[in-house]
Amino acid sequence: MRQLNLKDGLNISEFSLGCMNLPLDDKNEMEKIIQFALESGITHFDTADLYQFGKNEQELGKILNVFRSTYDFTIATKGGNEFDQKTQEKIGWNPTPKHIKSAIKDSMHRLGVDHIDLYQLHGGTIEDNKDETISAFDDLKQEGLITSYGISSIRLNVIDYYLRHSDMSTIMMQFNPLDNRPLEVSNSLKEDVAILARGPVMKGALSSSWRSVIEEKFPDGFLDYSCEDLKGSLERLSEVEDDLTALSYAFLRYNEAAIVNGVSSLKQLESNIESYNKMPDLSQEEYKAVLDAVKIIKYEEHRA
Ligand SMILES: NC(=O)c1ccc[n+]([C@@H]2O[C@H](COP(=O)([O-])OP(=O)(O)OC[C@H]3O[C@@H](n4cnc5c(N)ncnc54)[C@H](OP(=O)(O)O)[C@@H]3O)[C@@H](O)[C@H]2O)c1
């Protein structure tokens, strides 16, 4: 497994486990997934306080802590949303320093840790008092509570502000050959900021089960694609590389993005790791063939 060396001395595996869709109610399966991830060389786990209103952090923390003496790994979580854990309701967006500084303590408590490796702002709008939020993240870093920070955003105006005014190390965005909107960010990114690509298998559309996934999850298409367009693009992508998951990972590696892949079963992770291990290094020609097989899409909103 390749390692990526990010800012602030943060080292993560090129393939991180996205924990949002883990089967929290099946403890046995969840343990097997985490153990297999660690055995496969995955050293980075991505969660958020909002996932299952705190339960994701809680269950993930319990399992990871069992493995702490055997494996070195890093945890990323996210904050900025207020929610009620008891009633399982989202209350609203709150990026104020007061909320961020109390939310991270709650996250650390649920995860059973006294330090967060990567703390990410879970969204953000251009109307936020961004300087105030940035100073809260800088304080957390200075206090030694976090190693590094980033944002999870697909708003170009917000990303641009944080790139110019903060010391962030990562931007999490949905990124894969079909949703290639982040290309415009990755092509102009500062060297010390990395894209963490969520949605690398596009909910299974970039996997061997793509035909059934398209019918079930994308009957009305997706972004600029109709369902028929998606089928056409996926067929063309399969001609470049039969294993669509491996092709998506290779596309992300070509763009120097980290892969943050979610799974809901051990079988999916086993299959994804098999694809990771056989991903080709794309030549310029193969990369061009990938772009020729899909639509090149731009973000329409939140640009200025
Ligand atoms: N705004 C944010 O910050 C944000 C938003 C979303 C996600 N994330 C993070 O990014 C991670 C990844 O995002 P994601 O879960 O949306 O994207 P993803 O990794 O592309 O999709 C995960 C889903 O794809 C399906 N899948 C995975 N491997 C498969 C395989 N081999 N064959 C068939 N289907 C497969 C599963 O769906 P089924 O469970 O339906 O089978 C799985 O739950 C999340 O876990 C989370 O940590 C962050």
The ligand as a Gaussian input file, in Angstrom:
#p B3LYP/6-31G(d) Opt

LIG

0 1
 N      -19.540000      15.464000       2.738000
 C      -18.675000      14.572000       3.172000
 O      -17.746000      14.903000       3.879000
 C      -18.823000      13.139000       2.774000
 C      -19.942000      12.726000       2.044000
 C      -20.015000      11.394000       1.682000
 C      -18.995000      10.520000       2.038000
 N      -17.928000      10.921000       2.769000
 C      -16.825000       9.990000       3.170000
 O      -16.319000       9.350000       2.023000
 C      -16.480000       7.929000       2.148000
 C      -16.757000       7.317000       0.785000
 O      -17.890000       7.934000       0.196000
 P      -19.148000       7.125000      -0.344000
 O      -19.451000       6.080000       0.673000
 O      -20.213000       8.048000      -0.721000
 O      -18.614000       6.581000      -1.704000
 P      -18.144000       5.215000      -2.271000
 O      -16.977000       4.749000      -1.482000
 O      -17.957000       5.394000      -3.735000
 O      -19.410000       4.289000      -2.072000
 C      -19.573000       3.411000      -1.014000
 C      -20.732000       2.488000      -1.347000
 O      -20.514000       1.913000      -2.646000
 C      -20.929000       0.572000      -2.655000
 N      -19.750000      -0.270000      -2.919000
 C      -18.505000      -0.148000      -2.379000
 N      -17.700000      -1.094000      -2.889000
 C      -18.437000      -1.817000      -3.773000
 C      -18.163000      -2.915000      -4.617000
 N      -16.957000      -3.468000      -4.676000
 N      -19.164000      -3.394000      -5.387000
 C      -20.398000      -2.848000      -5.362000
 N      -20.726000      -1.790000      -4.569000
 C      -19.738000      -1.290000      -3.798000
 C      -21.546000       0.289000      -1.299000
 O      -22.928000       0.608000      -1.405000
 P      -24.044000      -0.274000      -0.625000
 O      -23.747000      -0.035000       0.820000
 O      -25.341000       0.346000      -1.075000
 O      -23.851000      -1.690000      -1.061000
 C      -20.827000       1.291000      -0.417000
 O      -21.557000       1.606000       0.757000
 C      -17.595000       7.762000       3.182000
 O      -17.555000       6.521000       3.811000
 C      -17.282000       8.884000       4.116000
 O      -16.240000       8.512000       5.005000
 C      -17.816000      12.241000       3.118000

